[in-house]
Each structure stands twice: as structure tokens, then as C-alpha cells.
Amino acid sequence: MWKTARIGGLAALATILALAPLGFPNAYFYDVAVKALFNAVVCVGLNLLIGYAGQISLGHAGFFALGAYGSAILTSTYKVAPLPAMLISAAAVGLLAYLVGRPILKLKGHYLAMATLGIGIIIHIVLKTEARITGGPDGMSVDPFSLMGFTMMGDRMWYWAAAGLLVLTVWLSLNLIDSPVGRALRAVHGSEVGAEVVGVDTSSYKVMVFVVSAVFASLVGSLFAHKDGFITPDIGSFFRSVEFVVMVVLGGMASTFGSVIGAVILTLLPQVLTFVEDYEAMVLGGIMMGMMIFLPKGLLPAVVSQFRKRGAAR
């Protein structure tokens, strides 16, 4: 018997991830699953910013791309070991997020959205134009991830690494949400003025969660680069940033497990809809529109609400 829904949800997630490979007939399924899990980790971090702190970001793909290119450049050009390269890239992205977060997080609403969009576009342009360093539009190759002589090879190995990372990320996110920091973030989301009145330093908390979500994106970007072995600036495009936001909204804002579900669904849907060929984008858009109309709070909160109503009716 589970003592809390949080422990039960985390155990259910771990169980599903452990059993899922039983239904993977070939390497293609593992590859798609790894992409879904990587997206889920980014979305869990982004959900802390959007869902709990109420701060929109349309530039998180830029931080994802910086993590990927940081690891690629450090390992391939400067021969830095992959793990230190990943940590250095994450620290640099965290510093950048802090420096840009201090001024732009004073903005609200669509002004904040436009500012974060600008950051993402600038990063994307730099990655495309600095061909001498990044390879430009043609991209660059990335060395495999190795640690103490052990090299990560094969989709199955990457699946278990991504699954473990996701469980760890969800656990850290749930603990953060239940801590005084999480309560402060919810207060900021509810009313910044009210939070300030009771002594919450809203500016510091907003910058802190912005940095945390950016570091999550950077770490996943580094792993993505090592896993694929080749990256292009398109991984930091505006459309990629929007995709991350849609994943969070689709699963349910202020729902950690909802972010995971949204990321998995939106990663798998294009693969499932390949049979409609030229109409894939239109069908995908129709499905997403329908879900937002009929499930405005997101998929998981809507399902939980229905179960609670049925339980109360009994």
C-alpha cells in the first residue's frame, strides 16, 4: 500500500519503463523511446518554470542546443572527456540563463514570451553562422559518450540510461515541488504581489527555476548529441522550443507526470500518423486542437479529475 500518490506515481513510472522494452521488436522502437524519454526530461524541467512558477519560455530549445554543441565542441575539438564536457556545458548554460534571466524575468505575459523567443532565435542564428566552430548549417559530428573506458553504444543501452535519468529527474522535481521552494514557486504563480507581501523574493525564485530548467535542457542536449553522433542547428530552432511548450501544456501544466505523458505522446504521434502521409501535420494539429478544446487543463489533470468525480459520486 502506497503512503502517498507521489511515491505510487514514481513507482508506476519506474515499472512502466522497466516493462516497456518487452514490447520493442527492433532497434527503431528503442530509438524512438529514447527520444521520448529525453524530451520528457526537458519537459519536466520546463514544467517547473511554466507550470509551477507561471513563467513562459519559448527559447528552451536554444539551451538544449547549447548543451549539445558545448559537449560536441569540447569532446571533438578540444578532446575533453564527455562527462566533464557535459558538466562544463551545463554550467555555462546555467550561467547564461542566470545572466539573461535577471533582466527578462522582470517582464510578464507576452513580453516575457517575446524576450525568451528572442534568446532562442539568437542562439539558433549563432549556431548556424559560426561555421568555423559549429560546422554551420551542415552540423558537426560528436564523439560517443564514454566514462572510465566504458562507451555507451547501442539503442538498448541508451534506453536504460535515459529511463534512469527520467526517474531521477522526476524524483528531484517532486521533491523540489514539495519543498519550501516549491511552495514559493506556486505563490509566485498565484500572485507575485501577494507573494512579495508575505516575504517571498519573487525575482530570485523566478531566476532560480529558469536556471534549473535551462540546465536540465543542457544536460539532455549533451546526451542527445553523444547518442546521435551528429547534430545540426535545427535542434535549437523556434519550432523545437514550441514543441517543448506544447508537450508541457498537452500533458498538464503543474503536473510532473503530465509533462512526461505529454512528451511521450507528442513524440510518438508523428510515428503513429505516418500512414496518413501528406496529411500527417494536419491530422496531428487536429488532434492537438481537439485535446486543448475538450481537455484545457491537460490530459493527466483531466483524467484525474474524472476519477475523483466518479469516486465522489459513489
C-alpha positions as CSV (number, residue, x, y, z in Angstrom):
1,M,0.0,0.0,0.0
2,W,1.5,3.3,-1.1
3,K,1.6,6.1,1.5
4,T,1.4,8.9,-1.0
5,A,0.4,9.4,-4.6
6,R,3.8,10.7,-5.3
7,I,5.6,7.5,-4.3
8,G,2.9,5.5,-6.2
9,G,3.3,7.6,-9.3
10,L,7.1,7.3,-9.2
11,A,6.9,3.5,-8.7
12,A,4.4,3.2,-11.6
13,L,6.7,5.2,-13.9
14,A,9.7,3.0,-13.0
15,T,7.6,-0.1,-13.6
16,I,6.4,1.1,-17.0
17,L,9.9,2.0,-18.0
18,A,11.2,-1.4,-16.9
19,L,8.5,-3.4,-18.8
20,A,8.2,-1.2,-21.9
21,P,11.2,-2.9,-23.7
22,L,9.2,-6.2,-23.7
23,G,7.1,-4.6,-26.5
24,F,10.1,-3.3,-28.6
25,P,10.6,-5.7,-31.5
26,N,13.6,-3.9,-33.0
27,A,16.1,-1.0,-32.6
28,Y,13.8,1.5,-34.2
29,F,11.4,1.3,-31.2
30,Y,14.3,1.8,-28.8
31,D,15.5,4.9,-30.8
32,V,12.0,6.5,-30.6
33,A,11.7,5.6,-27.0
34,V,15.0,7.3,-26.1
35,K,13.9,10.4,-27.9
36,A,10.6,10.4,-26.0
37,L,12.4,10.0,-22.7
38,F,14.9,12.8,-23.5
39,N,12.0,15.1,-24.4
40,A,10.3,14.1,-21.1
41,V,13.3,15.1,-19.0
42,V,13.4,18.5,-20.7
43,C,9.7,19.0,-20.2
44,V,9.8,18.1,-16.5
45,G,12.3,20.9,-16.1
46,L,10.3,23.3,-18.3
47,N,7.2,22.4,-16.3
48,L,8.8,23.8,-13.1
49,L,9.2,27.1,-14.9
50,I,5.9,27.2,-16.8
51,G,3.5,25.1,-14.7
52,Y,4.7,26.0,-11.2
53,A,6.3,29.4,-11.5
54,G,4.0,30.6,-14.2
55,Q,6.8,31.9,-16.4
56,I,6.6,31.2,-20.2
57,S,9.8,30.3,-22.2
58,L,9.9,30.0,-26.0
59,G,13.6,29.6,-26.2
60,H,14.4,26.4,-24.3
61,A,15.5,24.6,-27.4
62,G,18.3,27.1,-27.5
63,F,19.6,25.8,-24.2
64,F,19.2,22.3,-25.4
65,A,21.3,23.1,-28.5
66,L,24.0,24.9,-26.4
67,G,24.4,21.8,-24.3
68,A,24.6,19.6,-27.4
69,Y,27.1,21.9,-29.2
70,G,29.1,22.5,-26.0
71,S,29.7,18.8,-25.5
72,A,30.4,18.3,-29.2
73,I,33.0,21.1,-29.4
74,L,34.7,20.2,-26.1
75,T,35.0,16.5,-26.9
76,S,35.6,16.6,-30.6
77,T,37.8,19.7,-30.9
78,Y,39.4,20.0,-27.5
79,K,39.4,16.3,-26.6
80,V,37.8,16.9,-23.2
81,A,36.2,13.7,-21.7
82,P,32.4,13.5,-22.3
83,L,31.3,13.7,-18.7
84,P,33.4,16.8,-17.8
85,A,32.4,18.4,-21.1
86,M,28.7,17.8,-20.3
87,L,29.1,19.4,-16.9
88,I,31.1,22.3,-18.2
89,S,28.4,22.9,-20.9
90,A,25.6,22.7,-18.3
91,A,27.5,25.2,-16.0
92,A,28.0,27.6,-18.9
93,V,24.3,27.3,-19.9
94,G,23.3,27.9,-16.3
95,L,25.4,31.0,-16.1
96,L,24.0,32.3,-19.4
97,A,20.4,31.6,-18.1
98,Y,21.2,33.5,-14.9
99,L,22.6,36.5,-16.8
100,V,19.7,36.8,-19.3
101,G,17.1,35.7,-16.7
102,R,17.8,38.6,-14.3
103,P,16.5,41.3,-16.7
104,I,14.0,39.4,-18.8
105,L,12.1,37.7,-15.9
106,K,11.0,41.2,-14.8
107,L,8.7,41.1,-17.9
108,K,5.3,39.4,-17.8
109,G,2.9,37.8,-20.2
110,H,3.6,38.1,-23.9
111,Y,6.5,40.5,-23.3
112,L,8.3,37.6,-21.5
113,A,7.4,35.2,-24.2
114,M,8.9,37.5,-26.9
115,A,12.0,38.0,-24.9
116,T,12.6,34.3,-24.4
117,L,11.8,33.8,-28.1
118,G,14.5,36.3,-29.0
119,I,17.1,34.4,-26.9
120,G,16.3,31.2,-28.7
121,I,16.4,32.8,-32.1
122,I,19.8,34.4,-31.3
123,I,21.3,31.1,-30.2
124,H,20.0,29.4,-33.3
125,I,21.4,32.1,-35.6
126,V,24.8,32.0,-33.9
127,L,25.0,28.2,-34.3
128,K,24.2,28.5,-38.0
129,T,26.6,31.4,-38.8
130,E,29.6,30.4,-36.7
131,A,30.5,27.7,-39.2
132,R,34.2,27.7,-38.2
133,I,33.2,26.5,-34.7
134,T,29.9,24.7,-35.1
135,G,30.0,23.5,-38.7
136,G,27.3,25.9,-39.6
137,P,24.1,24.5,-41.3
138,D,25.9,21.3,-42.2
139,G,26.3,20.4,-38.5
140,M,29.1,18.6,-36.8
141,S,29.9,15.1,-35.7
142,V,30.1,14.2,-32.0
143,D,32.2,11.6,-30.2
144,P,30.5,8.7,-28.4
145,F,29.9,9.0,-24.7
146,S,32.5,7.2,-22.7
147,L,33.3,7.0,-19.0
148,M,36.2,5.3,-17.4
149,G,36.9,3.2,-20.6
150,F,33.2,2.2,-21.0
151,T,31.5,3.5,-24.1
152,M,27.7,3.9,-24.4
153,M,26.8,2.0,-27.6
154,G,23.5,0.8,-28.9
155,D,19.9,1.9,-28.5
156,R,19.2,-0.5,-25.7
157,M,22.0,0.8,-23.5
158,W,20.8,4.4,-24.2
159,Y,17.3,3.4,-23.4
160,W,18.2,2.3,-19.9
161,A,20.4,5.4,-19.3
162,A,17.5,7.7,-20.5
163,A,15.0,5.8,-18.3
164,G,17.2,6.1,-15.3
165,L,17.7,9.8,-15.9
166,L,14.0,10.4,-16.3
167,V,13.2,8.6,-13.0
168,L,15.9,10.7,-11.2
169,T,14.6,13.9,-12.8
170,V,11.0,13.2,-11.8
171,W,12.1,12.4,-8.2
172,L,14.2,15.6,-8.0
173,S,11.3,17.6,-9.4
174,L,8.7,16.1,-7.0
175,N,11.0,16.8,-4.0
176,L,11.6,20.4,-5.2
177,I,7.8,20.9,-5.6
178,D,7.1,19.6,-2.0
179,S,9.8,21.8,-0.5
180,P,9.6,25.4,0.7
181,V,11.0,26.4,-2.8
182,G,8.1,24.6,-4.5
183,R,5.6,26.4,-2.3
184,A,7.3,29.7,-3.1
185,L,7.1,29.0,-6.8
186,R,3.3,28.3,-6.5
187,A,2.9,31.5,-4.6
188,V,4.7,33.4,-7.4
189,H,2.4,31.7,-10.0
190,G,-0.7,32.6,-8.0
191,S,0.1,36.2,-7.3
192,E,3.5,37.9,-7.4
193,V,2.3,40.8,-5.4
194,G,0.8,38.6,-2.8
195,A,4.0,36.5,-2.6
196,E,6.1,39.6,-2.1
197,V,3.8,40.8,0.7
198,V,4.4,37.6,2.7
199,G,8.2,37.9,2.2
200,V,8.9,35.8,-0.9
201,D,11.8,37.1,-3.0
202,T,9.9,36.5,-6.3
203,S,12.8,37.7,-8.5
204,S,15.3,35.3,-7.1
205,Y,12.9,32.3,-7.2
206,K,12.0,33.0,-10.9
207,V,15.6,33.3,-11.9
208,M,16.5,30.1,-9.9
209,V,13.8,28.0,-11.6
210,F,14.8,29.4,-15.0
211,V,18.4,28.4,-14.4
212,V,17.3,24.9,-13.2
213,S,15.1,24.3,-16.3
214,A,17.9,25.5,-18.6
215,V,20.4,23.2,-17.0
216,F,18.0,20.2,-17.4
217,A,17.7,21.1,-21.1
218,S,21.5,21.5,-21.5
219,L,22.3,18.1,-19.9
220,V,19.7,16.3,-22.1
221,G,21.1,18.2,-25.2
222,S,24.6,16.8,-24.4
223,L,23.4,13.3,-24.1
224,F,21.3,13.6,-27.3
225,A,24.4,14.8,-29.1
226,H,26.5,11.8,-27.9
227,K,23.7,9.4,-28.6
228,D,23.0,10.6,-32.2
229,G,26.7,11.2,-33.1
230,F,25.7,14.2,-35.3
231,I,23.9,17.5,-34.7
232,T,22.7,20.4,-36.7
233,P,21.5,23.9,-35.6
234,D,17.9,22.8,-36.2
235,I,17.8,21.1,-32.8
236,G,17.7,24.7,-31.4
237,S,15.0,26.0,-33.7
238,F,12.0,28.0,-32.7
239,F,9.7,25.2,-33.7
240,R,11.6,22.9,-31.3
241,S,11.0,25.3,-28.4
242,V,7.3,25.5,-29.2
243,E,7.2,21.7,-29.3
244,F,8.6,21.5,-25.8
245,V,6.0,24.0,-24.5
246,V,3.1,22.1,-26.3
247,M,4.3,18.9,-24.6
248,V,4.0,20.5,-21.2
249,V,0.6,22.0,-21.9
250,L,-0.7,18.9,-23.5
251,G,0.2,16.7,-20.5
252,G,-1.0,19.2,-18.0
253,M,0.8,22.3,-16.5
254,A,1.8,22.0,-12.9
255,S,1.8,18.2,-13.3
256,T,5.2,16.5,-13.3
257,F,3.8,13.2,-14.5
258,G,1.6,15.0,-17.0
259,S,4.7,16.5,-18.6
260,V,6.1,13.0,-19.1
261,I,2.9,11.8,-20.7
262,G,2.7,14.9,-22.9
263,A,6.3,14.4,-24.1
264,V,5.8,10.7,-24.8
265,I,2.5,11.3,-26.7
266,L,3.8,14.2,-28.9
267,T,7.0,12.2,-29.7
268,L,5.1,9.1,-30.6
269,L,2.2,10.7,-32.5
270,P,4.2,11.6,-35.7
271,Q,5.5,8.0,-35.8
272,V,1.9,6.6,-35.5
273,L,0.5,9.0,-38.1
274,T,3.0,8.1,-40.9
275,F,0.2,6.1,-42.6
276,V,-1.7,9.3,-43.5
277,E,1.4,10.6,-45.4
278,D,0.8,14.1,-46.7
279,Y,-1.9,14.8,-44.1
280,E,0.2,13.9,-41.1
281,A,0.7,17.5,-40.0
282,M,-3.0,18.4,-40.4
283,V,-4.2,15.3,-38.5
284,L,-1.6,16.0,-35.7
285,G,-2.8,19.6,-35.5
286,G,-6.4,18.5,-35.4
287,I,-5.8,16.0,-32.6
288,M,-3.9,18.6,-30.5
289,M,-6.6,21.2,-31.1
290,G,-9.3,18.8,-30.0
291,M,-7.4,17.9,-26.8
292,M,-6.9,21.6,-26.0
293,I,-10.6,22.3,-26.5
294,F,-12.0,19.4,-24.6
295,L,-9.1,19.0,-22.1
296,P,-8.0,22.6,-21.4
297,K,-6.2,21.7,-18.2
298,G,-4.2,19.0,-19.9
299,L,-4.5,15.3,-20.3
300,L,-3.5,13.9,-16.9
301,P,-5.3,16.5,-14.7
302,A,-8.5,15.9,-16.8
303,V,-8.2,12.1,-16.2
304,V,-7.5,12.6,-12.5
305,S,-10.5,15.0,-12.2
306,Q,-12.8,12.4,-13.8
307,F,-11.7,9.7,-11.5
308,R,-12.3,12.0,-8.5
309,K,-15.8,12.9,-9.7
310,R,-16.7,9.3,-10.1
311,G,-15.4,8.4,-6.7
312,A,-17.3,11.3,-5.1
313,A,-20.5,10.2,-6.9
314,R,-20.2,6.7,-5.4
